[in-house]
Amino acid sequence: MESLADSLRRVPILAALKEEHLEMLLKLVTTRTFNKGESIIKQGDPGAGLFVIIEGTVAVTMRTRPGQPETKLSSLTKGEFFGEMSLIDGYPRSATVTAQTETQVIELDRWVFLDVLRREPNIAVAMLPILTRRIRALEENKR
């Protein structure tokens, strides 16, 4: 069975962290369970953290205009994650994520994460190359 540390390492912006920093974050995460059909995050809500799926499956949906039906973007399952950018920017959620089965997740709250960054700026330094690569990849995809 995969450890919580291994689950966090799957998240690209956390993957390069030193073991000591990862251990620090592990002390601050919570594990939550959502029932089938329950919303985990809702489009438009404030972005307040990262979720890593430990067990279960979720549907990611988006409503492009008010009054229009939601469009299914993807399904995510064990080991996958969502909400990672809200750790940093706190922008409103761009999609809704709903449990398709009973789903257990690790949740890393944005405010907890930012507090750790203030105390351990080396975490932020380790994340910068990862974020830069993601931005470069997005730029390349635009061309």
Contact map, one row per residue, 1 for C-alpha under 8 A:
11100000000000000000000000000000000000000000000000000000000000000000000000000000000000000000000000000000000000000000000000000000000000000000000
11110110000000000000000000000000000000000000000000000000000000000000000000000000000000000000000000000000000000000000000000000000000000000000000
11111110000000000000000000000000000000000000000000000000000000000000000000000000000000000000000000000000000000000000000000000000000000000000000
01111111000000000000000001000000000000000000000000000000000000000000000000000000000000000000000000000000010000000000000000000000000000000000000
00111111100000000000011001000000000000000000000000000000000000000000000000000000000000000000000000000000000000000000000000000000000000000000000
01111111110000000000000000000000000000000000000000000000000000000000000000000000000000000000000000000000000000000000000000000000000000000000000
01111111111000000000000000000000000000000000000000010100000000000000000000000010000000000000000000000000000000000000000000000000000000000000000
00011111111001100000010000000000000000000000000000010000000000000000000000000000000000000000000000000000000000000000000000000000000000000000000
00001111111101110000000000000000000000000000000000000000000000000000000000000000000000000000000000000000000000000000000000000000000000000000000
00000111111101100000000000000000000000000000000000000000000000000000000000000011000000000000000000000000000000000000000000000000000000000000000
00000011111111100000000000000000000000000000000000000000000000000000000000000000100100000000000000000000000000000000000000000000000000000000000
00000000111111110000000000000000000000000000000000000000000000000000000000000000000000000000000000000000000000000000000000000000010000000000000
00000000001111110000000000000000000000000000000000000000000000000000000000000000000100000000000000000000000000000000000000000010011000000000000
00000001111111111000010000000000000000000000000000000000000000000000000000000000000000000000000000000000000000000000000000000010000000000000000
00000001111111111000000000000000000000000000000000000000000000000000000000000000000000000000000000000000000000000000000000000000000000000000000
00000000100111111100000000000000000000000000000000000000000000000000000000000000000000000000000000000000000000000000000000000110010000000000000
00000000000001111110110000000000000000000000000000000000000000000000000000000000000000000000000000000000000000000000000000100110000000000000000
00000000000000011111110000000000000000000000000000000000000000000000000000000000000000000000000000000000000000000000000000000000000000000000000
00000000000000001111111000000000000000000000000000000000000000000000000000000000000000000000000000000000000000000000000000000000000000000000000
00000000000000000111111100000000000000000000000000000000000000000000000000000000000000000000000000000000000000000000000000000000000000000000000
00000000000000001111111110000000000000000000000000000000000000000000000000000000000000000000000000000000000000000000000000100000000000000000000
00001001000001001111111111000000000000000000000000000000000000000000000000000000000000000000000000000000000000000000000000000000000000000000000
00001000000000000011111111100000000000000000000000000000000000000000000000000000000000000000000000000000000000000000000000000000000000000000000
00000000000000000001111111110000000000000000000000000000000000000000000000000000000000000000000000000000000000000000000000000000000000000000000
00000000000000000000111111111000000000000000000000000000000000000000000000000000000000000000000000000000000100001001000000000000000000000000000
00011000000000000000011111111000000000000000000000000000000000000000000000000000000000000000000000000000000000000000000000000000000000000000000
00000000000000000000001111111000000000000000000000000000000000000000000000000000000000000000000000000000000000000000000000000000000000000000000
00000000000000000000000111111100000000000000000000000000000000000000000000000000000000000000000000000000000100010000000000000000000000000000000
00000000000000000000000011111110000000000000000000000000000000000000000000000000000000000000000000000000011110000000000000000000000000000000000
00000000000000000000000000011111000000000000000000000000000000000000000000000000000000000000000000000000011100000000000000000000000000000000000
00000000000000000000000000001111100000000000000000000000000000000000000000000000000000000000000000000001111000000000000000000000000000000000000
00000000000000000000000000000111110000000000000000000000000000000000000000000000000000000000000000000001111000000000000000000000000000000000000
00000000000000000000000000000011111000000000000000000000000000000000000000000000000000000000000000000111100000000000000000000000000000000000000
00000000000000000000000000000001111101110000000000000000000000000000000000000000000000000000000000100111000000000000000000000000000000000000000
00000000000000000000000000000000111111000000000000000000000000000000000000000000000000000000000000101110000000000000000000000000000000000000000
00000000000000000000000000000000011111000000000000000000000000000000000000000000000000000000000001111110000000000000000000000000000000000000000
00000000000000000000000000000000001111100000000000000000000000000000000000000000000000000000000001111000000000000000000000000000000000000000000
00000000000000000000000000000000011111110000000000000000000000000000000000000000000000000000000001100000000000000000000000000000000000000000000
00000000000000000000000000000000010011111100000000000000000000000000000000000000000000000000000111100000000000000000000000000000000000000000000
00000000000000000000000000000000010001111100000000000000000000000000000000000000000000000000000111100000000000000000000000000000000000000000000
00000000000000000000000000000000000000111110100000000000000000000000000000000000000000000000101111000000000000000000000000000000000000000000000
00000000000000000000000000000000000000111111100000000000000000000000000000000000000000000000101110000000000000000000000000000000000000000000000
00000000000000000000000000000000000000001111100000000000000001100000000000000000000000000001111100000000000000000000000000000000000000000000000
00000000000000000000000000000000000000000111110000000000000000000000000000000000000000000001111000000000000000000000000000000000000000000000000
00000000000000000000000000000000000000001111111000000000000000000000000000000000000000000001100000000000000000000000000000000000000000000000000
00000000000000000000000000000000000000000001111100000000000000000000000000000000000000000111100000000000000000000000000000000000000000000000000
00000000000000000000000000000000000000000000111110000000000000000000000000000000001001101111100000000000000000000000000000000000000000000000000
00000000000000000000000000000000000000000000011111000000000000000000000000000000000001100100000000000000000011100000000000000000000000000000000
00000000000000000000000000000000000000000000001111100000000000000000000000000000001101100100000000000000001111000000000000000000000000000000000
00000000000000000000000000000000000000000000000111110000000000000000000000000000111111100000000000000000001111000000000000000000000000000000000
00000000000000000000000000000000000000000000000011111000000000000000000000000000111100000000000000000000111100000000000000000000000000000000000
00000011000000000000000000000000000000000000000001111100000000000000000000000111110000000000000000000000111000000000000000000000000000000000000
00000000000000000000000000000000000000000000000000111111100000000000000000001111100000000000000000000011110000000000000000000000000000000000000
00000010000000000000000000000000000000000000000000011111000000000000000000000110000000000000000000000011110000000000000000000000000000000000000
00000000000000000000000000000000000000000000000000001111100000000000000000001110000000000000000000000111100000000000000000000000000000000000000
00000000000000000000000000000000000000000000000000001111110000000000000000001100000000000000000000111111000000000000000000000000000000000000000
00000000000000000000000000000000000000000000000000001011111000000000000000111100000000000000000000111110000000000000000000000000000000000000000
00000000000000000000000000000000000000000000000000000001111100000000000000111000000000000000000011111010000000000000000000000000000000000000000
00000000000000000000000000000000000000000000000000000000111110000000000111110000000000000000000011110000000000000000000000000000000000000000000
00000000000000000000000000000000000000000000000000000000011111000000000111110000000000000000001111000000000000000000000000000000000000000000000
00000000000000000000000000000000000000000000000000000000001111100000011111000000000000000000001110000000000000000000000000000000000000000000000
00000000000000000000000000000000000000000010000000000000000111110000011110000000000000000000011100000000000000000000000000000000000000000000000
00000000000000000000000000000000000000000010000000000000000011111101111000000000000000000000001000000000000000000000000000000000000000000000000
00000000000000000000000000000000000000000000000000000000000001111101011000000000000000000000000000000000000000000000000000000000000000000000000
00000000000000000000000000000000000000000000000000000000000000111111000000000000000000000000000000000000000000000000000000000000000000000000000
00000000000000000000000000000000000000000000000000000000000000111111000000000000000000000000000000000000000000000000000000000000000000000000000
00000000000000000000000000000000000000000000000000000000000000001111100000000000000000000000000000000000000000000000000000000000000000000000000
00000000000000000000000000000000000000000000000000000000000000111111110000000000000000000000000000000000000000000000000000000000000000000000000
00000000000000000000000000000000000000000000000000000000000000100011111000000000000000000000000000000000000000000000000000000000000000000000000
00000000000000000000000000000000000000000000000000000000000011110001111100000000000000000000000000000000000000000000000000000000000000000000000
00000000000000000000000000000000000000000000000000000000000011110000111110000000000000000000000000000000000000000000000000000000000000000000000
00000000000000000000000000000000000000000000000000000000001111000000011111000000000000000000000000000000000000000000000000000000000000000000000
00000000000000000000000000000000000000000000000000000000001111000000001111100000000000000000000000000000000000000000000000000000000000000000000
00000000000000000000000000000000000000000000000000000000001110000000000111110000000000000000000000000000000000000000000000000000000000000000000
00000000000000000000000000000000000000000000000000000000111100000000000011111000000000000000000000000000000000000000000000000000000000000000000
00000000000000000000000000000000000000000000000000000000111100000000000001111101100000000000000000000000000000000000000000000000000000000000000
00000000000000000000000000000000000000000000000000001011110000000000000000111111000000000000000000000000000000000000000000000000000000000000000
00000000000000000000000000000000000000000000000000011111100000000000000000011111000000000000000000000000000000000000000000000000000000000000000
00000010010000000000000000000000000000000000000000011110000000000000000000001111100000000000000000000000000000000000000000000000000000000000000
00000000010000000000000000000000000000000000000000011000000000000000000000011111110000000000000000000000000000000000000000000000000000000000000
00000000001000000000000000000000000000000000000001111000000000000000000000010011111100000000000000000000000000000000000000000000000000000000000
00000000000000000000000000000000000000000000000001110000000000000000000000000001111100000000000000000000000000000000000000000000000000000000000
00000000000000000000000000000000000000000000001011100000000000000000000000000000111111100000100000000000000000000000000000000000000000000000000
00000000001010000000000000000000000000000000000011100000000000000000000000000000111111110000000000000000000000000000000000000000000000000000000
00000000000000000000000000000000000000000000000001000000000000000000000000000000001111111100000000000000000000000000000000000000000000000000000
00000000000000000000000000000000000000000000001111000000000000000000000000000000001111111111100000000000000001000000000000000000000000000000000
00000000000000000000000000000000000000000000001111000000000000000000000000000000001111111100000000000000000011001100000000000000000000000000000
00000000000000000000000000000000000000000000000000000000000000000000000000000000000111111100000000000000000001000100000000000000000000000000000
00000000000000000000000000000000000000000000001000000000000000000000000000000000000011111110000000000000000000000000000000000000000000000000000
00000000000000000000000000000000000000000000011110000000000000000000000000000000000011111111000000000000000001000000000000000000000000000000000
00000000000000000000000000000000000000000000011000000000000000000000000000000000000001001111100000000000000000000000000000000000000000000000000
00000000000000000000000000000000000000000011111000000000000000000000000000000000000001000111110000000000000000000000000000000000000000000000000
00000000000000000000000000000000000000001111111000000000000000000000000000000000001001000011111100000000000000000000000000000000000000000000000
00000000000000000000000000000000000000000011000000000000000001000000000000000000000000000001111100000000000000000000000000000000000000000000000
00000000000000000000000000000000000000001111000000000000000111100000000000000000000000000000111110000000000000000000000000000000000000000000000
00000000000000000000000000000000000000111110000000000000000111000000000000000000000000000000111111000000000000000000000000000000000000000000000
00000000000000000000000000000000000000111100000000000000011110000000000000000000000000000000001111100000000000000000000000000000000000000000000
00000000000000000000000000000000000111111000000000000000011100000000000000000000000000000000000111110000000000000000000000000000000000000000000
00000000000000000000000000000000011111110000000000000001111000000000000000000000000000000000000011111110000000000000000000000000000000000000000
00000000000000000000000000000000000110000000000000000001111000000000000000000000000000000000000001111110000000000000000000000000000000000000000
00000000000000000000000000000000001110000000000000000001110000000000000000000000000000000000000000111110000000000000000000000000000000000000000
00000000000000000000000000000000111100000000000000000011100000000000000000000000000000000000000000111111000000000000000000000000000000000000000
00000000000000000000000000000000111100000000000000001111110000000000000000000000000000000000000000111111100000000000000000000000000000000000000
00000000000000000000000000000011110000000000000000001111000000000000000000000000000000000000000000000111110000000000000000000000000000000000000
00000000000000000000000000000011100000000000000000111110000000000000000000000000000000000000000000000011111000000000000000000000000000000000000
00010000000000000000000000001111000000000000000000111100000000000000000000000000000000000000000000000001111100000000000000000000000000000000000
00000000000000000000000000001111000000000000000011110000000000000000000000000000000000000000000000000000111110000000000000000000000000000000000
00000000000000000000000010011100000000000000000011100000000000000000000000000000000000000000000000000000011111011000000000000000000000000000000
00000000000000000000000000001000000000000000000111000000000000000000000000000000000000100000000000000000001111111000000000000000000000000000000
00000000000000000000000000000000000000000000000111000000000000000000000000000000000001110100000000000000000111111100000000000000000000000000000
00000000000000000000000000000000000000000000000100000000000000000000000000000000000000000000000000000000000011111110000000000000000000000000000
00000000000000000000000000010000000000000000000000000000000000000000000000000000000000000000000000000000000111111111000000000000000000000000000
00000000000000000000000010000000000000000000000000000000000000000000000000000000000000100000000000000000000111111111100000000000000000000000000
00000000000000000000000000000000000000000000000000000000000000000000000000000000000000110000000000000000000001111111110000000000000000000000000
00000000000000000000000000000000000000000000000000000000000000000000000000000000000000000000000000000000000000111111111000000000000000000000000
00000000000000000000000010000000000000000000000000000000000000000000000000000000000000000000000000000000000000011111111100000000000000000000000
00000000000000000000000000000000000000000000000000000000000000000000000000000000000000000000000000000000000000001111111111110000000000000000000
00000000000000000000000000000000000000000000000000000000000000000000000000000000000000000000000000000000000000000111111110000000000000000000000
00000000000000000000000000000000000000000000000000000000000000000000000000000000000000000000000000000000000000000011111110000000000000000000000
00000000000000000000000000000000000000000000000000000000000000000000000000000000000000000000000000000000000000000001111111110000000000000000000
00000000000000000000000000000000000000000000000000000000000000000000000000000000000000000000000000000000000000000000111111111000000000000000000
00000000000000000000000000000000000000000000000000000000000000000000000000000000000000000000000000000000000000000000100111111100000000000000000
00000000000000001000100000000000000000000000000000000000000000000000000000000000000000000000000000000000000000000000100111111110000000000000000
00000000000000000000000000000000000000000000000000000000000000000000000000000000000000000000000000000000000000000000100111111111000000000000000
00000000000000000000000000000000000000000000000000000000000000000000000000000000000000000000000000000000000000000000000011111111100000000000000
00000000000000011000000000000000000000000000000000000000000000000000000000000000000000000000000000000000000000000000000001111111110000000000000
00000000000011011000000000000000000000000000000000000000000000000000000000000000000000000000000000000000000000000000000000111111111000000000000
00000000000000000000000000000000000000000000000000000000000000000000000000000000000000000000000000000000000000000000000000011111111100000000000
00000000000000000000000000000000000000000000000000000000000000000000000000000000000000000000000000000000000000000000000000001111111110000000000
00000000000110010000000000000000000000000000000000000000000000000000000000000000000000000000000000000000000000000000000000000111111111000000000
00000000000010000000000000000000000000000000000000000000000000000000000000000000000000000000000000000000000000000000000000000011111111100000000
00000000000000000000000000000000000000000000000000000000000000000000000000000000000000000000000000000000000000000000000000000001111111110000000
00000000000000000000000000000000000000000000000000000000000000000000000000000000000000000000000000000000000000000000000000000000111111111000000
00000000000000000000000000000000000000000000000000000000000000000000000000000000000000000000000000000000000000000000000000000000011111111100000
00000000000000000000000000000000000000000000000000000000000000000000000000000000000000000000000000000000000000000000000000000000001111111110000
00000000000000000000000000000000000000000000000000000000000000000000000000000000000000000000000000000000000000000000000000000000000111111111000
00000000000000000000000000000000000000000000000000000000000000000000000000000000000000000000000000000000000000000000000000000000000011111111100
00000000000000000000000000000000000000000000000000000000000000000000000000000000000000000000000000000000000000000000000000000000000001111111110
00000000000000000000000000000000000000000000000000000000000000000000000000000000000000000000000000000000000000000000000000000000000000111111111
00000000000000000000000000000000000000000000000000000000000000000000000000000000000000000000000000000000000000000000000000000000000000011111111
00000000000000000000000000000000000000000000000000000000000000000000000000000000000000000000000000000000000000000000000000000000000000001111111
00000000000000000000000000000000000000000000000000000000000000000000000000000000000000000000000000000000000000000000000000000000000000000111111
00000000000000000000000000000000000000000000000000000000000000000000000000000000000000000000000000000000000000000000000000000000000000000011111
